[in-house]
Amino acid sequence: MIDFEEMANSHPKMRRGMVWCRTCGRAEKVNAAHCLKFDWPRCCGYTMTIDAPDEQVINNPEAKERA
């Protein structure tokens, strides 16, 4: 059986339990294990990201330099 809780705790971005909309910037607290099992939230027609706004390369040229 798949251990979604273990998978969710395996990455710092999933452990923090937040997702962001790349289009409008809305943030939502989530249970990553639940999202892995049933799907991630959607906003503005797209799946929300576990990358915080300051980590998003597409919206932040400074993050692109760090990547």
N, C-alpha and C positions, 0 to 999 in steps of 0.2 A: 504494500500500500504506500502511496506517495505521502511523504510528510511535508505538507505545505508550510507548517510552522517552522520547521528546520530550514526550508528553502528561504522563507521570508527573513529569517534571522541571519542568513549567510551573507548579506550585503548591507553596508551601512545606509545606503539610500532607501532601502526597503524597511530597515529597522526604524527609521525616523517616522514612518507612517504618514507621509504627506505626498500629495500629487498636485501638479499645477497645470493649468491650461496654457498652452503656448499662444493661443489666439487672444484671449481676453485677460489672462493673468489670474483668473480665479484659483484659489487654493482650497484643498479639501483634505481633511484628516481621514485616513483610511486604515483598515486592518489589512496589511499586505498579504497575509496568509489567505484571507478570504478573497482578496482580489486575484491571487494566483489561481485559486480554485474556480472562481466564478466569473472573472473578467474585471478589468480595471474600469474606473468611472470614465464617462465621456462628457465632453463639454464643447460647445461650438461645432459639433459634428465630428470631433476627433477624440481619440483616446488620450487621456491626460498623462503627463510624464512624471517620472520620479526625480527628474533633474530640476533642482531649484532654479529660479530665474537667473541667478548669478552664475549658474553652471551650464546654462543653455547656450551652446555654441552658435546656433542659428540666430539668436537674438542679442548676443553679447560678443563683440569682437575681442574683448579682453580674454574671455574664456577660450576662444579659438587659439589665442597665443599660448595659453597654458596647456592646451590639449596635446 
